[in-house]
Amino acid sequence: MNDRTLEVRNLNVTIRTDRREVRPVNDVSLDVLAGSIVGIVGESGCGKSMTARAVMGLLPYSGKVDGGTVRLCGREITALPEKERRKLRGSEISMIFQEPMTSLNPVIKVGKQVEETIRLHTECSREEAKEKTLAMFREVEIPEAETRYHCYPHQLSGGLRQRVMIAMAMVCKPKLLIADEPTTALDVTVEAQILNLLEHLRDAGTSVLIISHNLGVIARVCDYVYVMYAGRIVEQAATEVLFGRPTHPYTRGLFRSVNSLREGSATLETIPGVVPNLFRLPAGCSFSLRCGQCGANCEKNMPELLETEPDHRVRCFLTEKEDAE
């Protein structure tokens, strides 16, 4: 039996622009084990959401997967016709998008929107679909489910809209849930409630892939973490290993910035510079322009993603040098 709900291997995504093609996702490989929560973390523009959309088969019109494979529960889905991918979305794999207000239809009651998902993937009657919707609302702890069923999105708080999105994603019991910044713009109390809910769904048998720039969220719920930068995985490890022994200079920079806030430092530590423009990536390591330890080899060549200890991989020449010594 395959214990991997999701297997992504050497995934490449190309976006066609007026200027030329760019590659926001470059040779990405990742796994989501059955019954686990896995995180992808990195700055805005690093390729996290584009990776998720490629897995879902929801790339923009100008985008395409031009290399690699995506397997869901052992089944290769990369080359499936769109009609077959639509059958999978909602039933086998679901996604919660960043902003529920723009993802929900503003002129249809939220209960009806969840019902529509059920009727699209099953042969339930309207009455059965309504009962399943109300049951799912209660499962995701939406208070006064009967009343909320008849509400429009604008009548609900941000936290309740996010719960509706989770209910819609989970109502057909998919094997994989992708959550793209699921707690953005929520206060800390509601954030904790949403994360508790994701853990509950994991414990009930759904594997979860969380896309986030929030290290606190990643540390709170994830079993394993991938760090992305400029379209590539630069470090990956179990959560406790990554947070205990961050190795890549970029990962260390992310943690330093968070720790300086936590420790009440008068000066916020930051990573110098910005994520490089995809049209003007450095010839070598993508982080070379911002790295204080950059050497001549870093400027000319891209390091490989190598294992530094069991199940801990890092894309950095400094690590290779330390291993050699």
C-alpha positions as CSV (number, residue, x, y, z in Angstrom):
1,M,0.0,0.0,0.0
2,N,1.3,3.4,-0.9
3,D,1.6,5.6,2.2
4,R,2.0,8.8,0.1
5,T,-1.2,10.7,-0.6
6,L,0.7,13.1,-2.9
7,E,3.9,12.6,-4.8
8,V,5.3,15.5,-6.9
9,R,8.5,14.7,-8.9
10,N,10.6,17.3,-10.7
11,L,7.7,19.6,-11.4
12,N,8.3,22.5,-13.8
13,V,5.7,25.2,-14.5
14,T,6.1,27.7,-17.3
15,I,4.1,31.0,-17.6
16,R,4.0,32.7,-21.0
17,T,4.2,36.5,-20.9
18,D,4.4,39.2,-23.5
19,R,8.1,39.4,-23.0
20,R,9.0,35.7,-22.9
21,E,8.3,32.5,-20.9
22,V,9.3,32.3,-17.2
23,R,9.5,29.4,-14.9
24,P,8.0,30.1,-11.4
25,V,8.2,26.4,-10.4
26,N,11.5,24.7,-11.1
27,D,12.3,21.1,-10.5
28,V,10.1,20.8,-7.4
29,S,9.7,17.4,-5.7
30,L,7.7,16.9,-2.6
31,D,5.6,14.2,-0.7
32,V,2.6,14.4,1.5
33,L,2.3,11.2,3.6
34,A,-1.1,9.8,4.5
35,G,-2.4,11.3,7.7
36,S,0.1,14.1,7.8
37,I,0.2,17.9,7.5
38,V,3.0,19.2,5.3
39,G,4.0,22.9,4.9
40,I,5.5,24.9,2.1
41,V,7.0,28.2,3.4
42,G,8.7,31.1,1.7
43,E,8.3,34.8,0.8
44,S,5.6,36.1,-1.5
45,G,6.5,35.2,-5.1
46,C,8.6,32.2,-4.3
47,G,6.3,29.8,-6.2
48,K,4.3,28.3,-3.3
49,S,0.8,29.0,-4.6
50,M,1.8,28.2,-8.2
51,T,3.0,24.8,-7.1
52,A,-0.4,24.2,-5.4
53,R,-2.3,25.3,-8.5
54,A,-0.2,23.0,-10.7
55,V,-1.1,20.1,-8.4
56,M,-4.8,21.0,-8.6
57,G,-4.7,21.5,-12.4
58,L,-5.7,25.2,-11.9
59,L,-2.9,27.1,-13.6
60,P,-3.7,30.3,-15.3
61,Y,-4.5,30.2,-19.0
62,S,-0.9,31.2,-19.9
63,G,0.6,28.6,-17.6
64,K,1.5,24.9,-18.3
65,V,3.2,22.0,-16.6
66,D,6.2,21.4,-18.9
67,G,7.9,18.7,-16.9
68,G,7.6,16.3,-14.0
69,T,4.7,14.3,-12.6
70,V,2.0,14.6,-9.9
71,R,0.6,11.4,-8.4
72,L,-2.4,11.3,-6.1
73,C,-2.7,8.1,-4.0
74,G,-0.4,6.4,-6.6
75,R,-2.4,7.6,-9.6
76,E,-0.6,9.8,-12.2
77,I,-2.8,12.8,-12.8
78,T,-0.5,15.3,-14.5
79,A,-1.7,14.4,-18.1
80,L,-5.3,13.7,-17.3
81,P,-7.8,15.5,-19.6
82,E,-9.5,18.5,-18.0
83,K,-12.8,16.6,-17.8
84,E,-11.1,14.0,-15.6
85,R,-9.3,16.6,-13.5
86,R,-12.6,18.3,-12.7
87,K,-14.0,15.0,-11.4
88,L,-11.0,14.7,-9.0
89,R,-11.3,18.3,-7.7
90,G,-13.7,18.3,-4.8
91,S,-14.0,14.6,-4.6
92,E,-10.4,13.4,-4.3
93,I,-8.4,16.7,-3.9
94,S,-9.7,20.1,-2.6
95,M,-8.2,23.5,-2.1
96,I,-8.9,26.4,0.2
97,F,-7.9,29.6,-1.4
98,Q,-6.3,32.7,0.3
99,E,-9.3,35.0,0.4
100,P,-12.7,33.3,1.0
101,M,-14.6,36.5,0.1
102,T,-13.4,36.4,-3.5
103,S,-13.7,32.6,-3.7
104,L,-17.4,32.4,-2.6
105,N,-20.1,33.6,-5.0
106,P,-21.4,36.9,-3.4
107,V,-25.0,36.4,-4.7
108,I,-25.6,32.8,-3.7
109,K,-26.3,31.7,-0.1
110,V,-23.3,29.8,1.4
111,G,-25.4,26.7,2.1
112,K,-26.4,26.4,-1.5
113,Q,-22.8,26.8,-2.6
114,V,-21.8,23.8,-0.5
115,E,-24.8,21.9,-1.7
116,E,-23.7,22.5,-5.3
117,T,-20.4,20.8,-4.6
118,I,-22.2,17.7,-3.2
119,R,-24.6,17.4,-6.1
120,L,-21.7,17.9,-8.6
121,H,-19.9,14.8,-7.3
122,T,-22.7,12.6,-6.0
123,E,-26.2,11.6,-6.9
124,C,-27.7,13.0,-3.8
125,S,-31.2,14.6,-3.8
126,R,-31.5,18.2,-2.8
127,E,-32.8,17.2,0.6
128,E,-29.9,14.8,1.2
129,A,-27.4,17.4,0.0
130,K,-28.8,20.0,2.4
131,E,-28.6,17.5,5.3
132,K,-24.9,16.7,4.4
133,T,-24.2,20.4,4.2
134,L,-25.7,21.1,7.7
135,A,-23.8,18.1,9.1
136,M,-20.5,19.5,7.6
137,F,-21.2,23.0,9.0
138,R,-21.5,21.4,12.4
139,E,-18.4,19.4,11.9
140,V,-16.3,22.5,11.1
141,E,-18.0,24.2,14.2
142,I,-20.1,26.8,12.4
143,P,-22.5,28.0,15.1
144,E,-26.2,28.1,14.4
145,A,-25.7,26.0,11.3
146,E,-29.3,26.3,10.1
147,T,-29.2,30.1,10.2
148,R,-25.7,30.3,8.6
149,Y,-26.9,28.0,5.8
150,H,-29.2,30.8,4.6
151,C,-26.5,33.6,4.8
152,Y,-24.7,35.4,2.0
153,P,-20.9,35.6,2.2
154,H,-21.0,39.3,3.2
155,Q,-23.1,38.5,6.2
156,L,-20.4,36.3,7.7
157,S,-17.2,37.2,9.5
158,G,-13.8,36.3,8.0
159,G,-13.5,33.3,10.3
160,L,-16.9,32.0,9.4
161,R,-16.3,32.4,5.7
162,Q,-13.1,30.4,6.0
163,R,-15.0,27.7,7.8
164,V,-17.5,27.6,5.0
165,M,-14.6,27.2,2.5
166,I,-13.3,24.4,4.6
167,A,-16.7,22.8,4.7
168,M,-17.0,23.1,0.9
169,A,-13.6,21.6,0.5
170,M,-14.2,18.7,2.9
171,V,-17.9,17.8,2.3
172,C,-17.0,15.0,-0.2
173,K,-14.3,13.7,2.0
174,P,-11.2,14.2,-0.3
175,K,-8.0,12.4,0.4
176,L,-5.9,15.6,0.1
177,L,-6.7,19.2,1.2
178,I,-4.5,22.1,0.0
179,A,-4.8,25.2,2.2
180,D,-3.3,28.3,0.7
181,E,-2.6,30.8,3.4
182,P,-5.7,29.6,5.4
183,T,-5.3,32.1,8.3
184,T,-4.4,35.3,6.4
185,A,-6.3,38.4,7.7
186,L,-7.7,36.4,10.7
187,D,-7.1,37.4,14.3
188,V,-5.0,35.2,16.5
189,T,-8.0,33.6,18.2
190,V,-9.7,32.6,15.0
191,E,-6.4,31.5,13.5
192,A,-6.0,29.1,16.4
193,Q,-9.5,27.7,15.8
194,I,-8.8,27.2,12.1
195,L,-5.5,25.4,12.8
196,N,-7.2,23.2,15.4
197,L,-9.8,22.3,12.7
198,L,-7.1,21.4,10.2
199,E,-5.5,19.1,12.8
200,H,-8.9,17.5,13.4
201,L,-9.4,16.9,9.7
202,R,-5.9,15.3,9.6
203,D,-6.7,13.1,12.5
204,A,-9.9,12.0,10.7
205,G,-7.8,10.8,7.7
206,T,-7.4,13.7,5.4
207,S,-3.8,14.6,4.4
208,V,-3.2,18.4,4.4
209,L,-0.7,20.6,2.4
210,I,-0.4,24.1,3.9
211,I,1.0,27.0,1.8
212,S,2.1,29.8,4.1
213,H,4.7,32.6,4.7
214,N,3.8,32.4,8.5
215,L,6.4,30.4,10.3
216,G,4.3,30.3,13.4
217,V,1.5,28.5,11.5
218,I,4.0,26.1,10.0
219,A,5.5,25.3,13.4
220,R,2.1,24.9,15.0
221,V,0.6,22.2,12.8
222,C,3.1,20.8,10.3
223,D,4.9,17.4,10.5
224,Y,7.3,18.2,7.6
225,V,8.3,21.4,5.9
226,Y,9.6,22.5,2.5
227,V,11.3,25.9,2.2
228,M,11.0,27.5,-1.3
229,Y,12.9,30.3,-2.8
230,A,12.7,31.7,-6.4
231,G,10.8,28.6,-7.6
232,R,13.0,25.9,-6.0
233,I,13.0,23.9,-2.9
234,V,16.1,25.1,-0.9
235,E,15.6,23.1,2.3
236,Q,13.3,20.3,3.6
237,A,13.1,18.5,6.9
238,A,10.8,17.4,9.6
239,T,9.4,20.4,11.4
240,E,11.4,19.9,14.7
241,V,14.6,19.4,12.7
242,L,14.1,22.4,10.5
243,F,13.3,24.7,13.4
244,G,16.0,23.3,15.6
245,R,18.8,23.2,12.9
246,P,18.0,25.5,10.0
247,T,20.9,25.1,7.5
248,H,20.3,27.1,4.3
249,P,21.3,30.8,4.7
250,Y,17.8,31.8,3.5
251,T,16.0,29.6,6.1
252,R,18.3,31.0,8.8
253,G,17.4,34.5,7.6
254,L,13.7,33.8,7.9
255,F,14.1,32.5,11.5
256,R,16.3,35.4,12.5
257,S,13.7,37.9,11.4
258,V,11.0,36.1,13.5
259,N,13.3,35.6,16.5
260,S,14.2,39.3,16.6
261,L,10.5,40.2,17.0
262,R,9.9,37.5,19.6
263,E,12.9,38.6,21.7
264,G,11.8,42.2,21.6
265,S,14.8,43.5,19.8
266,A,14.9,47.2,19.0
267,T,16.1,46.4,15.5
268,L,14.1,44.0,13.3
269,E,16.5,41.7,11.5
270,T,15.8,41.3,7.8
271,I,17.2,39.5,4.8
272,P,18.8,42.2,2.6
273,G,17.4,42.7,-0.9
274,V,14.3,41.2,-2.5
275,V,13.3,38.0,-4.2
276,P,14.9,38.1,-7.7
277,N,12.9,39.0,-10.8
278,L,12.1,35.7,-12.6
279,F,13.2,37.4,-15.8
280,R,16.7,38.2,-14.3
281,L,17.6,35.2,-12.1
282,P,21.3,35.0,-11.2
283,A,23.4,32.5,-13.2
284,G,24.1,30.4,-10.2
285,C,22.3,30.1,-6.8
286,S,19.1,32.1,-6.8
287,F,19.9,33.4,-3.3
288,S,23.5,34.5,-4.2
289,L,22.5,38.2,-4.5
290,R,21.2,38.3,-0.9
291,C,23.6,35.9,0.8
292,G,26.4,37.2,3.0
293,Q,28.3,34.0,2.6
294,C,28.2,33.9,-1.2
295,G,31.3,32.6,-3.0
296,A,32.5,32.5,-6.6
297,N,31.0,29.0,-7.0
298,C,27.6,30.2,-5.8
299,E,27.6,33.0,-8.4
300,K,28.2,30.6,-11.3
301,N,26.5,27.3,-10.5
302,M,23.3,26.0,-9.0
303,P,23.8,23.7,-6.0
304,E,22.0,20.4,-5.9
305,L,19.5,19.5,-3.2
306,L,21.6,17.1,-1.1
307,E,20.9,15.1,2.1
308,T,22.9,16.4,5.0
309,E,21.3,14.0,7.5
310,P,18.5,11.5,7.3
311,D,15.5,13.1,5.5
312,H,17.1,16.6,5.8
313,R,18.0,18.1,2.4
314,V,19.7,21.4,1.7
315,R,20.5,23.2,-1.6
316,C,23.7,25.0,-0.7
317,F,27.5,24.8,-1.5
318,L,28.4,25.8,2.1
319,T,26.7,22.6,3.3
320,E,28.6,20.5,0.7
321,K,31.9,22.2,1.9
322,E,31.1,21.4,5.5
323,D,30.4,17.8,4.7
324,A,33.7,17.5,2.8
325,E,35.6,18.9,5.8
